[in-house]
Amino acid sequence: MYKEIIEDLKKALELSPSNLPLRLRLGKCFEAIYDFENAEKEYLEILKRDGNFSEAKEGLANVYFSLGKYNAALVVIEEISSDDEHNISLLVLHCKTLIKLGEVGNAQEIYKRILILNPDFSDEEIDSQLRIKANSPTHEIDEELATSFEKPKVNFAAIGGMEDVKNEISLKIIQPLNHPELYKAYGKKIGGGILLYGPPGCGKTHIARATAGEINANFINVGINDILEMWIGNSERNLHEIFETARKNTPCVIFIDEIDALGANRNDMAKSGGRTLINQFLAELDGINSDNEGILILAATNTPWHLDPAFRRPGRFDRIIFVAPPDVNAREEIFKLHLEEKPVEKIDYQKLAKLSKDFSGADIKATIDVAIEEKLQESFKTGKLEAISGKSLLKAIKRVNASTKEWFSSAKNYALYANDSGLYDDILAYLNIKK
């Protein structure tokens, strides 16, 4: 079909070589059959005769892009874009060209203009490069922080066991605030970072909040969704805003859960977006162009082996603490804390603690929930409040599987075979394994 049309257009142009709309049609036909070299010749011929023919310029830009001549395409696009700011097809070409040239920030600005003109616009190629997740581009970090900024009322007294963890945090965070003159005399900064790692559900988030409560500090609980955004560059900006908010409200504890999702090893990353975010994270930790005095950073992860090694350098997360499952005494305390102010009778807490070996704090809570559900069913039948008994809790323990076992089966391999620096010796010690 196109071949016949092309032949007819050529014959017509022989009779009327200065008919530019006709020549434009020929150029588009060449484009349609991917004959970009001939399309380029026709568009150039048009521009030789009329240098202001915008449709020929756009066609030429498309051809240059298709031929991989991205710099040439950009020159043409920039020449005509100022005169046609509402041309979505030209804006899309502009955006794609900038992406090919690695100018992601400028591409973002063009894409935002496209979405203003057409909020429903979507392009798989552009989205794959510029979007991290499907969120609104108008996400406001200040609103998110307003909901997570708090002064916790809990302190270490509300944490059952974990004495070693509390002592290390006290040395690194609490004592510097209580005795700032001593630390300054030794040239030690007040603040810094601690990385908490261990199986899920063992109280990493709880101890971070209690740390802030212990020192009467502000507390910012940072989730992944508070930082990651669809626009590459906005995630870095969000992270900076979080640290700036903390710097204005010292002393302040920033708690970052699932930090491995933000600080994964850069060697494992194929895309540059994640690398840029990690670099921004490291810059914030180092306090480049900022003062981090009084900023206390606690982070938690279940998989420290996936974290970029740069995070463990001095001045960053230089104190790494293993948060083990609660021991028998801690389990007893956790049972007591969770059952406080609930209707209970005849409970042997020591027995519960001994029979719940390897249980995390979350597992203990799940056990109590199972027992409560059983008592609710009984209450519906009897019409009166049925108390939680030791017998019902022992029965519930048998129905709950310790979630920590799966984590240790994986962690043991890293501790045995990827532990040159002794980073995971605490795991081996907990498992009674000698190297």
N, C-alpha and C positions, 0 to 999 in steps of 0.2 A: 504493500500500500504506500509506504513512505517513499519507496524508490520511484514510483510513478509520479508522485507529487513533486519530488526533488527534480526529476527530469523536466517536468512542466514548468517549474519555477526557474530553472536554469535557462530554458528557451525564452521565457518571458523577460528575464533580466538581460538577455542578449539584445532584445528590442528596446528595453527601458532600464539601462544600467544604473540610473540615478534614482530608481524607485526604492527608497529605503525601507518602507513597510514590507515590500515584497522580499527584499534581501533579509530582513529580520525574520520573516516566515521561513526562509530557506535555512537560516542559521538554526532556528528552533527544530526544524526537521532533522538536521544533522545531529543535533543534541539528542533527539528522541531515539536515534538508532546508534547512539554512543560513538558517533564519528566526531570526536571533540576537536581534532585538528582542523577539519574543514569548517566546523562551526566557528572556531577561533578566527579563521581567515575571513569569514563573512562578517562577523562582528567588528573586526578591525577595519574592514573596508567601509562599513557604515560609519564608524567613528572618524575615519579619515575624511569622509565627506561632510559629517556633522558631529563635531566633538561634544555636543550636548545631548546626544540621543541617549536618554537614561535607560531605556529598555535594552539597548545594545550593550551598555555598560554592565547592566545586571547579568545579561546573558554571558558576557565575557568573564565576569567574576565567577559564575557557575562553572564555566568551562575550565578556568584556571584551577578551581577547587577540585574538579573531577580529574584533572591531570596531575594533581599533587603540587601545583605551583601556589602554595598557600600564601607566601609573602606577596606575590603578584596579585592574588585574589584580594588580599587585605587592602592593598593600595587602591584598587578600583572601588571596593566596597566603601571605604572611608571617604572616597571622593564623592560618592553619590548619596550616602546615608544621611548627610546633613540636610539634603533637599527632600528627603522622603522618609521622615521619622516614623511613619505609621505603616510602612510596608513590612508586614510580618514575614513574608518569604525572604526578604532581604535581611531582616534581623536574624532569622534562623541561620541563614548562610554566614552572617557575620559571627554569630555565636559559635558555630561549628568550626569556622576558620580559626578563631582565637583558641579554641580547645586544641586544635591540631598544632598550633604554634606554642602551646604550653602556657598561654596567658589566661589561666583559669579565673583569676579575680576579675579581669575585664569581661570574660565570658559570662560570669555570674550577673554582672550589671546589665548586660544585653538581655539575658534571659529574664530578668526581673521586668524589663520593659515589655517583653513579649507577653508575659503573664498579666501585666496591667491591661494590655490591649485585648488579650483573650485569656481569661482566667482558667478556661478549660483546656488550654493548649497542652499537649504532651508530645514528646519526641523520645523514642527509646534510646537513640544514640546520645542525645544531650543528657537525659536523665541518668544514664549509667555513669556519666562522668561528673555531673554536678550534684546529684542527689545522693545523700547517705541514707535517709529514710523519709517516708512520706509524712512530713509534718508541715504545718503552715509556715511560709517564709516570714510571717510577721511575728514569730515567737519572741516574746519579750523576757529576757533573762531576769530582769528586776522583779517581775511578777512571780516567777518561779521561786526566786530566792525569798520573797516575802512569805511564801507558804512554808519554807523549810528552815527559816531563821528562828531560833528559839534559845531559851535559857533553861536547860534541863533541870528538873527538880530531883532526879535520882542521883545518887553518888555511890561510892564503892561499898557502902553498907548494904546496898540493895543487890549486890552481886554475891552469889554463893560460891565460896572457894576462890580459885584462880589467884592465889596469893602471889605466886611467882610473876604472873603477868602484871598484877597491880603494883608490885614492887618495882618492876622495870619501868613502868609508865610513871611511877612516882619519881624515880631518879631522873628520867629524861624530861618530864614535863612539869610535874607538880612542885618538886623542890626548887627548880630554877625560879618559879614565880614566887615562892615563899621566901627565898633567900637570893634575890637578884644581885645583891652586892658581892656575895661570894663568887658567883658565876662570872660576873664582870671582872673581878680581880684575877681570875684565871683565864680571862679572855674567851670565855664560853658564851655563845649566844643563847638567849632565852627563846626557845622555840625549836623547830626542826620537825623531823618526820619519823613516824613509827609505822612499820608494816606488820599487820596482824595476819597470820595465815593459819589454816587448819581446816578440818572438816566443817561442812555447813551446819548451821544450827547450834554452834557451841558458844555463842554469846559475843561475837566480835563487834556487832553493831551496838549491843547493850553496853559493853565496856567502854566504847567510844563516847556514848552519851553520858555514861557515869563519870568519865574523866572530865568532861566539860562541867558537870554538876559539882564535882569535887573541888574545882578551882573557881566556881562561879563565873565561868566564861560563857561567851556567846557560842552557839553551836550551829554550824551549817551542815546539814545532812545532804550530801550531793549524790544523786542517782545518775545513772547513765543518761536518762532522758533529759536531765537538766543541762547536759553539755552537748550531746550529739544532735545535730540538726541537718536538714536536707541540704543546706548550702555549704559547700566546702569553704572554709574561712570563717563562717559563723560559729562553728564549734570552738575554734580557737578564741574567738571573741567572747563567747560565753564563759569559757574557762578563765580568761583574764578578768572578766567582771566578777566572778566568784571570788577570786583572790583579792581583787580591789575592795570588794565589800568587806572581806575579813580584815584587810589592812586598816580600814576605817573604823573597825569595831573591835580592836584588841582589848584584852586577850580574847582570842577566838580560836575555836577548834573547828577545823574543816575535816569532816569525815567523808571519805570516798569509798563507797562499797563497790565490789566487783571491779577493782582497779585494773585487773588484767584485760577488761574489755576496752579500756582507754589506753593502757600502757603495754600492749602486746609487743613482743619482740619485733623490732623493725626489720630484722633479717627474714622474717616470715611474711612480710607484706609485699604484695605485688603493686599496690597502688600508692601513689604519693600522698593522698589525703590523710591516711592514718599516720604516716611518718611525720607530716607537718604538725598534726595534733600532738604527737608525742614530744616533738621538739619544743612546742609551745608549753607543754606541761613541764618539761625539764627547766625551761627558762623561768617559769613561775616559781618552781621549787628553789631555784638558785637565787631568786630575788633580783634578777637583772633589771636595772633601772628602777628598782623598788626596794622598800625596807620590809623584810619579813620578820622583824623583831616582834615577838608576841604572837606570831602565827604558829599554831600547833596543828600539824597535819597527821591525821590518823587515816590509814587506808587498810582495807581488808580484801583478802582474796582466798579463794579455795585452791587456786592453782598458781603458786608463786613461780613455778618453773616456766610459765608462759610469759612472765614479765620481762621487759627489756632490762638487761643487766645495768644499763646506765642509771636506772632508778635507785640502785643500791650503792651508789658512790657516796663518799662522805659529804655530809651537808644535805643530803636528800633523805631517802629512807635508809639511813645507816644503822638503824636498830630494827632488827627483824625478830619478831616474837611469835613462837609457836603457841597457838591457843588450842590446847589439847581438849579432848572430851572431859567433862567434869569427873573428878575422882569420887570415891565413895562418900567422902564427907560433903563434897560440893553437891552431889546428887541428892543427899539428904536435905541440904539447905534449899535446893531448888524445889523439891517436893513440898517443903514447908511454905516457901514463898508463894507457889502457885495455888496451894490449898488454903492459904490464909483468907479468912472471912467467908469461907464456903462451909456448908453444913457437913461436918465430918464426925466420925466416931471410930474408936478402936483401931487406931493406925499405928503400926510399928514402922516408923520412918527408917530406922536402920535396916530392917529387913527389905524394905522397898529399894533402898539404895544398893544393897548387895545384889539383889536379883536383877537390877537394871544395868548391869555391866555393859560398857561400851555405848550407853545411851547418851545422846547429846541433850542439851537443854530443850531443844525443839522436840526430841523424841519423848522426853518426860512430859512436856505439855500435851503432846498427842495422846499419851497414856491416860492422863487425867481427863482429857476430853472424851476418850472412849468410855471411861468409868462414869462420867457425868451423863453421857447419852443413855447408858444403861439405867441409871437412877431416874432419869427423866421418864423413861418408858414405865418404870415401876410406879412413879408418882402419878402418871396418867391413870393407871389402873386403880391405885389405892385412894387417890384423891387427896393425898397428903404429901408433904415434903419428905422425901427419902434421903437419909444422910449417906454420904460417901464413906464406905468402910474400907478397911485394909484389905479385906477379902476381895472386894470389887476391883481394887487397884492392882492386886496381884494377878487377878484374872485378866485385866487389861494389859499388863506387862507382856503376857504370853501372846497377845494379839498384835503387838507392835514390834517391828523388826528394827534393830539398831541401824540407823542410816550411816553411821560412821564407818562401818566395815568395808563398804564399797570404796570409800575414799582412801582408806589405808591400803587396800590392795593395789591401788594405782600409785599412791605416794611412796610405798615401799620400794617400787622399782626405781623411782627417781633418787631416793635416798641411797640406794645401793649402787646404782650405776651412773648417776649424773650428779655426783656430790663431791667433786674435787676440792672445793673450798670448805667443806664441812658444814655447808649452809643448812642441810637437812639432818644433821646429827640428832636433833631433838626427836625427830620421827623414829629413828632407830632406837634411841634410848627408851622411848615410850613403848615400842614393840619388843624391847629386850633382845635386840639383835646386835651382835658385835660385828664390827667391820673387819 
